Amino acid sequence: DVKEGSELKTIVEELVDRFGEMPQEAQTLIQIAHIRAFAKGKGLTEVMIQGKYLKLSPVVLPESTELKIARMYPGTVVKSATRAVLVARKVAPNWLEGAEVGDTSIIQWTAEVLKTIF
């Protein structure tokens, strides 16, 4: 269970040292592990895709951050009562529209959203 990005970096360096450059699938798993470690460090228990939204909770944001993400991600919904934020994606993930399940573009977008908010 990786708790910090620095721990993950050490693991990746060791894997590359032992086995050489990682295949794309392994790099994708590392990206997900980075997101999980970052989210855990911020106290998030939910980071999930719900339709065209990225749901984050529990989250309590300052008003300035709420305004910022509403401007950057039009259609975002902040649910103060449930301490959840539904960040709107301009376009639904390709796999929702019948494309291949292997589309991983949502992973990079999720990382960008988390860095923007936190």
C-alpha positions, -999 to 999 in steps of 0.1 A, spaced: 0 0 0 18 31 -13 11 62 9 32 88 -9 43 96 -44 80 93 -33 75 57 -23 60 50 -57 89 67 -74 113 44 -56 94 13 -66 93 25 -103 130 32 -103 137 -3 -89 114 -20 -115 131 -1 -144 165 -9 -130 157 -46 -128 135 -51 -159 141 -22 -182 116 2 -196 80 -6 -186 53 -14 -212 25 11 -216 1 -11 -195 24 -10 -166 29 28 -169 -9 32 -169 -11 12 -136 16 35 -122 -4 66 -132 -34 51 -113 -12 44 -83 0 80 -83 -37 92 -84 -46 69 -56 -17 80 -34 -24 117 -41 -61 113 -33 -54 93 -1 -30 121 10 -58 146 5 -83 125 25 -104 115 -4 -123 82 -2 -141 85 -36 -125 93 -69 -148 78 -95 -163 85 -129 -201 88 -130 -212 94 -165 -195 126 -177 -185 136 -141 -156 129 -119 -169 125 -84 -146 135 -55 -155 131 -19 -153 141 9 -143 176 -2 -148 209 14 -135 237 -9 -130 274 -3 -153 296 -24 -124 308 -45 -116 272 -55 -153 265 -63 -153 295 -86 -121 284 -102 -132 249 -110 -167 262 -122 -148 284 -147 -124 257 -158 -149 229 -159 -183 243 -168 -211 222 -155 -193 212 -123 -216 206 -94 -205 212 -57 -227 194 -32 -218 210 1 -243 189 21 -227 156 10 -192 171 7 -189 160 -29 -178 176 -61 -189 164 -95 -164 178 -120 -178 180 -155 -159 167 -184 -164 186 -217 -168 153 -235 -179 120 -221 -152 93 -220 -149 75 -253 -159 42 -238 -193 56 -228 -199 62 -265 -191 27 -275 -154 30 -282 -129 5 -269 -126 0 -232 -88 4 -234 -91 42 -237 -71 56 -208 -74 94 -215 -96 98 -185 -66 89 -162 -45 119 -173 -76 142 -171 -83 130 -136 -47 137 -125 -50 172 -140 -83 179 -122 -69 167 -88 -38 189 -92 -60 219 -102 -83 215 -72 -57 206 -46 
